[in-house]
Amino acid sequence: MIITNIIGGLGNQMFQYAAGRSLSLARGIEFHLDVSDFLGYGLHQGFELQRVFNCPIQTAPRNEVQAILGWQALPIMRRLLAKPALSMFRRRGFVVEPHFNYWQGINDVPADSYLTGYWQSEKYFSDAATQIRNDFTFKNPPSPRNAELAEQIGRGNAISLHVRRGDYVKNPKTTATHGLCSLEYYQSAIQYVTDRVERPSFYIFSDDPAWVRENMKIEHPSVYVDHNHGAESYNDMRLMSMCKHHIIANSSFSWWGAWLNPDPDKIVVAPRKWFANNNDVTDLFPSGWVTL
């Protein structure tokens, strides 16, 4: 059995699910999710995969996690042993992502494994991409307002543009890790896309639309999508995925908004500097995506 620890916002949950699901399909074994870390978790919208998508979800009860990890299943011990310096003390099935870029060792983990990490690379699930796309079809029909926008998006050369500020601005720890995409990045990305797309129209998704309106120059028809809040925020990802081309932020949310668009001719522009630190992001971007 493969058990994947799930934590973080929706985009992170999707990466974690996709890596574990792909591995379980390759092995022909069961796949369960450990969502216990969401108890008392106050960030984002909690565990969302089951509510948002048509993916098959089986949560792992405590006894299944203990069967693989033993005494190391205690949350405090999992967090402690996830540190690289203590890797030698982990049980064989306790698999911790060793670095941000793709790890080839994922293919050699034991048949009974507990995966901890973010697994942010398409390479972890490229062999199962069709199944992952099926799993990540949206469960509920769009609201009338979102359905109207979806129809509008489908009529032209729609470009999704995501500007994430929110916790990237307000939380010092998050700011230190992620940083912010610069205005220069967005202006260069807009220029890149508009040089290649006739009659473009922009659909702007942001947790700070007032800042975007005040600071960003977009000399093309633009629609600000600012009505999906709280538990309905995932609908922004749905609408992003319906656009023909994408300018994403350094955010797993808009990464998935672009990836879920199956069009092989789509243009996806991503920020080359994804983190404020020096994490290796070589494997983060699928082939064909443009980084600026």
N, C-alpha and C positions, 0 to 999 in steps of 0.2 A: 504494500500500500504506500502511496505517496500522500503525505499530509503537508500542506503549505500553510505557513503562518500568514494571515492576512491582517494588514494594518495600513493606516494612512487614508488619503482621499481616494476618490473614485479611480483616477488614473493609476495610482499606485496599486490599488486592489486589482485592477485589470492586468497589469504586468505580472503580479504575483500569481494570479489565477492562470494566465496564459502559459507561463513557464511550467507550472506543475501539471496542468492539464495536458500539455504537449508531451511531457515526460511520461505521464501515465498512459497516454495513447500509444506511445512508442513501445512501452513495456507490456501493454495489455493487462494492466493492473488497476485496482481501484484508486480513486482520487477523492480525498476529503479535504475540507478546509478547517483550520483552527482559527476561530474568530473570537477566542476568549479574551484577547487583549483589548477588545472594544468595551469590555466592562469598565465603566468609569472614564471612557475616552471622550473628551469634550471637544475635539477638533472636527472640522468638516461636518459631514452628515452621517457619521457612523458607518456601519457595514451596509453597503448599498447594492452589491452585485445581484443579490436575490430579488430585490425590489425592482431594479432597473432593467435587467436583462433576462433573456430566455435561457440562460445557461443552467445546466443541471448542477444543483448545489447539494452536497451532502456535508454537513458539518461534523467535525470529529469530536466525539465525546472525550472526556478526560482520560478514560481508560485506554483509548486508542493511542493517544499521545504518550501516555505512560508506558505502553507496550513497546514503543520505539525508544523513548528517552529515559525511562526509569526515573530515578530521583532528579535527573536533570530537567524534567518536565515542569518543575516549579518555576513560575515566571521570573522570580529573582535570579534563579540559577541560569535560566535561558539567556537572560540579559547579560549576566556576568560572563558566561562561557562564550557568548558571541564575540567577545573581544579577541582580536588576533593573537595576543600574547598567551591566551589560555586555550588555544585550539587543540593542543595535545591532550587535554583532559576531556574533550568531548567524546561521547559515545559515537560509534562508527556511523550510525544512521542520522546523527545530528549534523545536518549540512548547512553551513553558513556561507553565504556569498562572500568570496574572499576579496573581491575588488569590483569596481563599478563596471568596467568593460567586460565583454563576454568571457565566460569561464568554460573552457572545453571540458573540465572535469565533471560538469553536470551529467554527462553521458555515462559516467562510471560510478555513480552513487549506488548504494545498496538498494535492493528491491523494496525494503522497508526503510523509508527515509522521511525525515521531517525537514522541510526546506524553510530557511529563514533568510530573508534578503528582499531586495527590490527587483532584481532581474530585469533591468530596463534595457533590453535589446531585443529586436525582432528575431535575432539568431536563436533565441531560446525557444521560439515557437514557429519558425518559418516553415518547418515540415508539416505543421498542422494548421497552416494559415486559414485554409477553407473552413475547417471545423471551428476555429476560434472566431471567425467572422459570423458563422452561424450562431455560436454561443452568445455573441455580443449583438444580437438583434434586439431591438428595444421591445419590452414586454407590453407596455400600455400605449394606446393610440394617443397622438398628440392632442393637446387642447385646441379649441377652435382658432385661437390666435396663432399658435405654433403651426397649425395646419395651413393657415393662410400664408404665413411666412414661407413654409416649405414649398407651396405652390409658386410663390413669387421667386424663390431661389431657383426653382427648376426652369424658369422661363428665360434666364439669361446667363451670362458668364459671371457667375457669383464667385466672389473670393472671400473666404472667411479670414478675419484678422482678429487675433486674440491678444489682448493686453492684460497681463496679470499684474496687479499691484497689491492691494489688500494686505495679507500677512507678509508679503515680500517687502512691504514698506513699514508696517507697524510692529512686526516682531523682530527685534534686533538679532536673535539667533538665526531666524530664517533669512534675514537680509544678509547676514555674514556668510551663509551657506550658498544661497541662490543668486543674490544680486538682482539687478533689474536690467531688462533689455533697454538699450539706449534709444533715444529718438532717432539717432543716426541709423541704427539697425532698421527701424521701421521704415524710414524714408528710403533707404536703399532697397529694402524688400519690396516696397510699393513700386518703386521705379523698375525693379527687375521684372515684376509680374506684368505691369502695365505695358512694358516694352514688348511683351509677348502675347498679350491677350487683347482681342478687339472688344471694344465697348464693355469694359469691366464695370462691375458694380460690387461695392464692398459691403459686407455684413460684419459689423464690429461687435465683438463680444468682450466685455470688460467688467471687472468689479469696481471700476472707477471711471464710468463713461464721461463724467464732467471733466476729468483731467485729460482724457483723449480729445474731447471736443476743443478744449482750450489750447492744447499743445501740438496736435498732430495735423498736418496739412494733407488732406486727401481731395484732390481736384477731380473727383469722379462721383457719380451717384453713390450715396452711402446710407445705410440703415443701421441704427444703433439698436441692438437686441438687448434690452435691459429689463425685461419683465420676468425672467425665470430666476426666482430666488429660493434660498433654503432647499427644501426637499425636492423642488422642481428644477434645481440648477442643472441637473443632468441633461435637460432638454436642450441646453446650449450645445452640448456635444453632439446630440442628434442633428441639430440644424447645421453645425459645422460640417458634419460628415456628408451632408447633402450638397454642399458647395462644390464647384468644379475645381477650385484651386485654393491654396491655403498659405497664410502667413501665420506661423505659430509663435507663441511665447516660449520661454524656457520652463515649460509646464507639461507634465505628463497628461493633463486634461486635454490640451489642444493637440498634443502629439497623437493621442488616440482619435480625436476629432478628424485629423488628417488621415490617419491610417485606415479608419473605417470607410473612407471613400475608396471604393474598389477600382476606380478608373485608372488604367495604367498610364494614361496621358496627363494625369494631373500634375500641376506644379506645386511643390511644397517647399517653402522657404523657412528655414529654421535658424536660430541664432547660434553661431559658431561657439560663442562663450556661453555655455549652459549653466555653469556654476561660477561662483565668485572664487572658489578654491581651484585646485589644479587636478580635479578628477579627470581621468581619461575618458572622453566621450566618443572615442573613435567608433564604437559599435552601437551607439545610440540611434544613429540615423540610418534608415533603410537606403538601399541603393537607389540612386536617382534623386534623392532629396538634395536641395541646394542649401549650403550654409553660408551665411554672410556675417 
